[in-house]
Structure formats: structure tokens, C-alpha cells
Amino acid sequence: MKRHFRIAALALATLMSSTSLVAYAGENVPTYDTQTEMLKTADHALVAITHARAARLALFDDDVETAKGRVAEARAEFIESEKELNDLTIGDTEAPEGAVRYLPFDMSMSLSETFEGTEVNKQALEKFYGLMQSGSPDDAVEVLRLAEIEVNVTAALLPITEASDLLLKAQTLIDEGKYFEANLALKAMEDAVIVRSFSIDAIPEQGADDYD
């Protein structure tokens, strides 16, 4: 399945045409396992959280059958793709000792405040963008490393086990006619999303642990 490798188009256009800078906090040496490959996002997780949101909206509209269907579809994204999703999980980069595994489902990138808009750097960015567009993210990120262009990656992360459990809980509550409580379970899934940032030299290793 095609992965999401997203760059903010407006930010990229600005960087390609000027020396305007996007600042981010500097990175220390990571205390977690890393990988050289570009972070891969999980389409299944993005679809699941989209279905969960749609289910909440259906419950607000008293459309119980649609809500049931959306929750079932969201659960299916986890059940039918368990192994694939496990291979994409990462730990919390701010709490690497923790056991919770997260699925990256959305991602953006920005240049560091030290970026210099030289012609060489702009050419490297053009090559990077071309490789990203052609579906070669690992080669693209290596272009940035070789050019010594510091880039920050920001990812939205969904806790895989908690999300799956909350979807099951919401499904059970809907079947029991407890629609308010089901909505709270779906909201808790949305609220469980965290956002983490790291440099391209500190991309967290994916698929390190087993999915319970």
C-alpha cells in the first residue's frame, strides 16, 4: 500500500524561492534506537481515525447504523492489517523506556533555522522533492544528509493497542445502546494522539517490538 510522505507545499515553495527559514528546536543525541530509512506512515491508522471521527459525527446526528458501520470499518483496519501495522510502530521518542507502541499516521517536514539558501542547497531540495514525489523517500532523505541540510520531521502518532481497545469498547457500547459513552470512547481515541518531532538523523526505528 502506498505510504504517506507529506511535506507542506507552502513551506517548500517558500524555501525554494527565498532564504526564509523555519525554526525548530535542536536535537540532542537520541536515547532510542534509530533507522536510516525515512519514517513510514500507516495508511490503515489514518483511515481508522477518519472512520472513528465519522462515527462520532453520525452519533451526533442520531444515525446509529452509520456509526456502527464506521466503527466496524475502523476496527477492520487494525484486524486485517495487524502484521503490517506492527512493522510500522515506534516508541515514544520522549519516553523511550515506555512500552506503548505508536503508529505514525501523518507527517510533515521543515528546515532548521541554520539553513542557508545557497544555490547548491536549493538544488539538493529540488532533488529531494523530486524523489519524494516519485516514491523514493529513503533516497530523498539521503540527499539531505549528504548535503548536510538539517531537517526536522514532525509526526502524529496513534497508540496502536489503546486505539484498537477503544474501538472495540465503542462498538460494544453502541450495540448496548449507550451512545453517549460510545462517543466518549471514540473521543478518547482521538485524544490519545500525540505529536513528536526529531531530526532526519534521529528517525526512530520502526517495528522494534511485538504488537500485543
C-alpha positions, 0 to 999 in steps of 0.5 A: 500500500502506498505510504504517506510522505507529506511535506507542506507545499507552502513551506517548500515553495517558500524555501525554494524561492527565498532564504526564509527559514523555519525554526525548530528546536535542536536535537540532542543525541537520541536515547532510542534506537534509530533507522536510516530509512525515512519514517513510514506512515500507516495508511490503515491508522489514518483511515481508522481515525477518519472512520472513528471521527465519522462515527462520532459525527453520525452519533451526533446526528442520531444515525446509529447504523452509520456509526456502527458501520464506521466503527466496524470499518475502523476496527477492520483496519487494525484486524486485517492489517495487524502484521503490517501495522506492527512493522510500522510502530515506534516508541515514544521518542520522549519516553523511550523506556515506555512500552506503548507502541505508536503508529505514525499516521501523518507527517510533515517536514521543515528546515532548521533555522541554520539553513542557508539558501545557497544555490547548491542547497536549493538544488539538493531540495529540488532533488529531494522533492523530486524523489519524494514525489516519485516514491523514493523517500529513503533516497530523498532523505539521503540527499539531505544528509549528504548535503548536510541540510538539517531537517526536522520531521514532525509526526502524529502518532496513534497508540496502536493497542489503546486505539484498537481497545477503544474501538472495540469498547465503542462498538460494544457500547453502541450495540448496548445502546449507550451512545453517549459513552460510545462517543466518549470512547471514540473521543478518547481515541482521538485524544490519545494522539500525540505529536513528536518531532526529531531530526532526519538523523534521529528517525526512530526505528520502526517495528522494534517490538511485538504488537500485543 
